[in-house]
Amino acid sequence: MELTNEQRKYLGLEPIDPTWELMEIPNNIKPEQATGKHMLYFEENVLRKNISIDDSGSYLEETCHIKTEANRTMIAPKTERGKARRLNGVNLQRCTSEGMYFRYDCGFVTLANYTTQRTYFSSRFAGIPAMSEQNLQDFLTQWITDTDKKELERIQSFAMAKRRHCKFKEGDFFRFSIDRTHYGYGRILLDVHKMRKSGEVFWDILMGRPLAVSVYHIITEDPSVDMEILQARKSCPSQFIMDNRFYYGDYEIIGHAPLPEDVDYPIMYGLSISMRNPDKIIFQRGHVYREIPLEDNHVVPGDFKNNGIGWSLDLDKRVLELCIEQDSNEPYWNQNMGIFRCDLRNPKYKIQLEQVLKQMNLSSLYPDL
């Protein structure tokens, strides 16, 4: 498969100029190891577009501006001291792409922008089931049909946007796109990086710059829902997430208010993983930290460290719709994702949670958990 220029227009992708020349190389260094191919489009000696097609059916189209030499067999160095590298699949992965890209992988579509580090559309997040290659063509046809002049201008504006760095803090409300027409809303509950900088005691087993956030039970076409309306809504259980989506503005801050006292922070519990100080059991929830010696105590059975963290929210439109429809977080807990096996707030771990709170002498502090 390969996208057409008509499809590229409606996806915000740079079209292929008829004067560009096509060259194909295998995905890997050695042809016998190849699992697909790169379709490379050149404007003279400059690589302008890289299309990677895998034998499994995955497809990735990226915009490039990579200078080559030696009859397009070598990637030219960026500096005088740099060295030329052979033009192959591995070295292409090390090059920086720019602007919009389109990915079809494992049946899901992603349309995003390398330059801004923002995502325009994710079929997985929109709750669309995995699609076959034939279904993909039907999807693209419908995408074009649904794109009116205003939406096309929005896509083109997204494609041409510049990278920005945004500020955020605990208590901020944020808005995010669920699909092409619907929005969701959430709130930042905890900034772990801020805790680290302040020297506050914290079980530091999370990668990156984590935030704890929650998502409200709301799906709407309204991009300007009042904060008072949001605060009256139920929320899905909070989760840890890397701060990238906020830093680059993918999740947009829309307001701020002081956090209430009864914030639903994630719970982390388990045996210390520090080689320097391993013999202790640790509990962390928000700003509450507890530790007890392993001697004369035992870890409540189960993997409840809850230190899994990703780049995006751990739900999709389908799950959020079910939570709203049932007025319950049960659909959230029933997702088929490994991370929910590590969360003591999951109702199926009610007995273990009671044991942990009792062990850490926290039952009176959390009577409603």
MOKAZI-V15919 format. One record per pair of residues at least 6 apart in sequence whose C-alpha atoms are under 7 Angstrom apart, sorted by sequence separation. I is the first residue (numbers start at 0). J is the second residue. If there is no record, write none. Layout:
i=I j=J
i=I j=J
//
This chain:
i=7 j=13
i=8 j=14
i=27 j=33
i=40 j=46
i=41 j=47
i=52 j=58
i=67 j=73
i=68 j=74
i=76 j=82
i=102 j=108
i=103 j=109
i=111 j=117
i=112 j=118
i=176 j=182
i=177 j=183
i=244 j=250
i=245 j=251
i=271 j=277
i=282 j=288
i=283 j=289
i=322 j=328
i=356 j=362
i=7 j=14
i=26 j=33
i=39 j=46
i=40 j=47
i=51 j=58
i=52 j=59
i=67 j=74
i=68 j=75
i=76 j=83
i=102 j=109
i=111 j=118
i=175 j=182
i=176 j=183
i=271 j=278
i=282 j=289
i=332 j=339
i=25 j=33
i=26 j=34
i=40 j=48
i=51 j=59
i=66 j=74
i=67 j=75
i=75 j=83
i=101 j=109
i=102 j=110
i=110 j=118
i=111 j=119
i=174 j=182
i=175 j=183
i=271 j=279
i=281 j=289
i=282 j=290
i=322 j=330
i=26 j=35
i=39 j=48
i=40 j=49
i=50 j=59
i=51 j=60
i=66 j=75
i=74 j=83
i=75 j=84
i=101 j=110
i=110 j=119
i=111 j=120
i=174 j=183
i=175 j=184
i=270 j=279
i=271 j=280
i=281 j=290
i=321 j=330
i=322 j=331
i=343 j=352
i=4 j=14
i=25 j=35
i=26 j=36
i=39 j=49
i=50 j=60
i=73 j=83
i=74 j=84
i=100 j=110
i=101 j=111
i=110 j=120
i=174 j=184
i=270 j=280
i=271 j=281
i=280 j=290
i=281 j=291
i=4 j=15
i=25 j=36
i=26 j=37
i=38 j=49
i=39 j=50
i=49 j=60
i=50 j=61
i=73 j=84
i=74 j=85
i=100 j=111
i=109 j=120
i=110 j=121
i=173 j=184
i=174 j=185
i=269 j=280
i=270 j=281
i=279 j=290
i=280 j=291
i=24 j=36
i=25 j=37
i=37 j=49
i=38 j=50
i=49 j=61
i=73 j=85
i=74 j=86
i=99 j=111
i=100 j=112
i=109 j=121
i=173 j=185
i=269 j=281
i=279 j=291
i=280 j=292
i=318 j=330
i=23 j=36
i=24 j=37
i=37 j=50
i=38 j=51
i=48 j=61
i=49 j=62
i=72 j=85
i=73 j=86
i=99 j=112
i=108 j=121
i=109 j=122
i=172 j=185
i=173 j=186
i=268 j=281
i=269 j=282
i=279 j=292
i=280 j=293
i=318 j=331
i=332 j=345
i=23 j=37
i=24 j=38
i=37 j=51
i=48 j=62
i=49 j=63
i=72 j=86
i=98 j=112
i=99 j=113
i=108 j=122
i=172 j=186
i=215 j=229
i=268 j=282
i=278 j=292
i=279 j=293
i=23 j=38
i=36 j=51
i=37 j=52
i=47 j=62
i=48 j=63
i=98 j=113
i=107 j=122
i=171 j=186
i=172 j=187
i=267 j=282
i=268 j=283
i=278 j=293
i=22 j=38
i=23 j=39
i=36 j=52
i=47 j=63
i=97 j=113
i=98 j=114
i=107 j=123
i=170 j=186
i=171 j=187
i=192 j=208
i=216 j=232
i=267 j=283
i=21 j=38
i=22 j=39
i=35 j=52
i=36 j=53
i=46 j=63
i=47 j=64
i=96 j=113
i=97 j=114
i=170 j=187
i=191 j=208
i=192 j=209
i=215 j=232
i=216 j=233
i=266 j=283
i=267 j=284
i=21 j=39
i=22 j=40
i=35 j=53
i=46 j=64
i=47 j=65
i=169 j=187
i=170 j=188
i=191 j=209
i=215 j=233
i=216 j=234
i=266 j=284
i=280 j=298
i=21 j=40
i=34 j=53
i=35 j=54
i=45 j=64
i=46 j=65
i=168 j=187
i=169 j=188
i=190 j=209
i=191 j=210
i=215 j=234
i=216 j=235
i=265 j=284
i=20 j=40
i=21 j=41
i=34 j=54
i=45 j=65
i=46 j=66
i=169 j=189
i=190 j=210
i=214 j=234
i=215 j=235
i=264 j=284
i=19 j=40
i=20 j=41
i=45 j=66
i=169 j=190
i=189 j=210
i=190 j=211
i=213 j=234
i=214 j=235
i=264 j=285
i=19 j=41
i=20 j=42
i=44 j=66
i=45 j=67
i=107 j=129
i=189 j=211
i=213 j=235
i=19 j=42
i=44 j=67
i=106 j=129
i=107 j=130
i=187 j=210
i=188 j=211
i=213 j=236
i=44 j=68
i=105 j=129
i=106 j=130
i=187 j=211
i=188 j=212
i=213 j=237
i=106 j=131
i=187 j=212
i=212 j=237
i=213 j=238
i=186 j=212
i=187 j=213
i=211 j=237
i=212 j=238
i=237 j=263
i=44 j=71
i=185 j=212
i=186 j=213
i=211 j=238
i=212 j=239
i=236 j=263
i=237 j=264
i=238 j=265
i=185 j=213
i=186 j=214
i=211 j=239
i=237 j=265
i=270 j=298
i=185 j=214
i=210 j=239
i=211 j=240
i=269 j=298
i=184 j=214
i=185 j=215
i=209 j=239
i=210 j=240
i=184 j=215
i=209 j=240
i=210 j=241
i=307 j=338
i=209 j=241
i=210 j=242
i=63 j=96
i=184 j=217
i=208 j=241
i=209 j=242
i=62 j=96
i=63 j=97
i=183 j=217
i=207 j=241
i=208 j=242
i=269 j=303
i=61 j=96
i=62 j=97
i=183 j=218
i=268 j=303
i=269 j=304
i=62 j=98
i=182 j=218
i=183 j=219
i=267 j=303
i=268 j=304
i=305 j=341
i=62 j=99
i=181 j=218
i=182 j=219
i=267 j=304
i=304 j=341
i=305 j=342
i=61 j=99
i=62 j=100
i=181 j=219
i=182 j=220
i=267 j=305
i=303 j=341
i=61 j=100
i=181 j=220
i=266 j=305
i=302 j=341
i=303 j=342
i=60 j=100
i=61 j=101
i=180 j=220
i=182 j=222
i=303 j=343
i=60 j=101
i=59 j=101
i=60 j=102
i=59 j=102
i=58 j=102
i=59 j=103
i=58 j=103
i=115 j=160
i=57 j=103
i=58 j=104
i=112 j=158
i=115 j=161
i=57 j=104
i=114 j=161
i=115 j=162
i=57 j=105
i=114 j=162
i=115 j=163
i=125 j=177
i=299 j=351
i=124 j=177
i=125 j=178
i=299 j=355
i=120 j=178
i=28 j=87
i=99 j=158
i=120 j=179
i=27 j=87
i=28 j=88
i=98 j=158
i=27 j=88
i=28 j=89
i=26 j=88
i=27 j=89
i=24 j=87
i=25 j=88
i=241 j=308
i=240 j=308
i=241 j=309
i=239 j=308
i=240 j=309
i=241 j=310
i=240 j=310
i=289 j=359
i=240 j=311
i=175 j=249
i=175 j=250
i=174 j=250
i=175 j=251
i=266 j=342
i=173 j=250
i=174 j=251
i=266 j=343
i=173 j=251
i=174 j=252
i=173 j=252
i=174 j=253
i=165 j=245
i=166 j=246
i=172 j=252
i=173 j=253
i=165 j=246
i=171 j=252
i=172 j=253
i=202 j=283
i=164 j=246
i=165 j=247
i=172 j=254
i=164 j=247
i=165 j=248
i=171 j=254
i=172 j=255
i=163 j=247
i=164 j=248
i=171 j=255
i=170 j=255
i=171 j=256
i=170 j=256
i=12 j=99
i=170 j=257
i=201 j=288
i=11 j=99
i=12 j=100
i=170 j=258
i=200 j=288
i=235 j=328
i=205 j=306
i=204 j=306
i=216 j=319
i=216 j=322
i=217 j=323
i=216 j=323
i=117 j=247
i=116 j=247
i=118 j=249
i=115 j=247
i=117 j=249
i=9 j=143
i=177 j=316
i=9 j=151
i=11 j=154
i=10 j=154
i=11 j=155
i=11 j=158
i=126 j=315
i=125 j=315
i=126 j=316
i=124 j=315
i=125 j=316
i=126 j=317
i=124 j=316
//
